[in-house]
Each structure stands twice: as structure tokens, then as C-alpha cells.
Amino acid sequence: MIRGLRRLAGVPDEAIPSPNIWNWPDVYERENRAQDADGAIWAALREAAPWAGRDVLDVGCGDGFHLPVFAAEAASVTGVEPHAGLVERARERMGGRATVHRAGAAALPIPDAGVDLVHARTAYFFGPGCEPGLAEAQRVLRPGGVLAIVDIDATVAPYGDWMRADLPRYRPDRVEQFFERHGFSMRRILTTWRFPDRDTLEAVLRIEFSRPVAERAIAATTGLAVPVGYRLHVRRKEAFAGP
């Protein structure tokens, strides 16, 4: 199941497991390399919340795949991740260029008004129930700071169809309404996942979906590219005072 289908809990040991990256981190690394092949998410994020010279917090950073992009320009970068093994992988990846803590979204080890950008990408605050994480992000942001949440847009075929087949109770419209009620703007982003070979494509689909859905997805994908839609939810601190 996709990594975003968990809420980051306040205590690391209470985090809902993310089987794809927790159980197959090497396959997930290959997935990360294939995602957003043309940089559409990064371009939208840079436009909404430029991070050059600023302090960045990546919540649910996994094994730190996105941290080097921030570290190339930011004043400081901190990652937060509840899974101990992924924390170690992230620290090894960054080699001291970022601080990585084992923690959850509802108990961030960051002082009040300590960062300018809180980023969460497919580790998401998954709609209703994530209010404690939103409140924590609000606490650690400086005035004018930005909370940016990137998640899968399950209304976009074919990936969204496969996702909803595995999650028949998931309602994209309700998640979008939740973020709107909490003061977020939303931008839809169409991306391409581009794989180097069929083995990688099939391995990734098999860690993202149940066996029947994965086999259906593999059969439906004739090339090495998959269109995948995302949503970028953005909220500035001064625009909204509550959680």
C-alpha cells in the first residue's frame, strides 16, 4: 500500500506501518528515483514555498530521499521519521548535512517558531484525524512560514483507480474538503513516474498495491511510464490560527 496511507503518530512506536518502505526500502529507493521524473512537484513546491536560505523540516522523511534537494539551498534541514531503521538510513545518506530525529508528526522535537517550511510528502496527514499533526506544524512554523503537504490525487487515472480499488472507503473529495476547511489552498499536479526497466516497474507496483491490484496494474502498463496525479496543499501560518 502506498506510503501515504498512514498517519504519523505522536509516539514513534505507535506509527501505523508503511509496508512498502518499511519492508522493502531498496525497492522504495528505486521508486523514489522514478517518481516525478520531470520535476513537476519540485517546481510547484519551489513556487509556493521557496526554501533557499531558510530552515526546513521534512516530516515523515523516510530514509531521507528528499533531504539533499533541500540541503543544497536551505540554511538548515531537519528530518523527522518514526521508523528507526529509516532514520539510520537517512542519517547515513546525509552524512551530517541534515539532522534526523526519530519522532512522529504530533510530537515534533523542534522549538516553537523554529522553521520556515514544514514539508510532508506522501507521508501525509491523511485528512480527518491528523489535527494533532497540523497543530504541531503550526507551532513550529515562524510567522510567514509554510506548511506544504504533497499527497496522491486519487482522482487521476490510472494510479488513482488502482489506489481506490485497494481502498474502497477512501473518499478523495472528503480529504480535499478537510484541508480546505483548515485553511489550505490546493494545486493539482500531473506527474510521470518513469522507470528504467520492467523489473523495476513491476517491483514497485507490487509493493504499492495488493497482489490482485498490482497484477492488474502491471498488465495495464505496456511501457515504462505511469501518469500519477498529486495534490499540493499549502497553508501559511498567518493565514490561519487554528489546527
Secondary structure, DSSP 8 states (H G I E B T S, - for coil): --TTSS---SSGGGS---HHHHH-HHHHHHHHHHTTTT-HHHHHHHHHS--TTSEEEEET-TTTTTHHHHHTT-SEEEEEES-HHHHHHHHHHHTTSSEEEE--TTS-SS-TT-EEEEEEESS---STT-HHHHHHHHHHEEEEEEEEEEEE-TTSTTHHHHHHHH-TT--HHHHHHHHHHTT-EEEEEEEEEE-SSHHHHHHHHHHHS-HHHHHHHHHH--SSEEEEEEEEEEEEGGG----
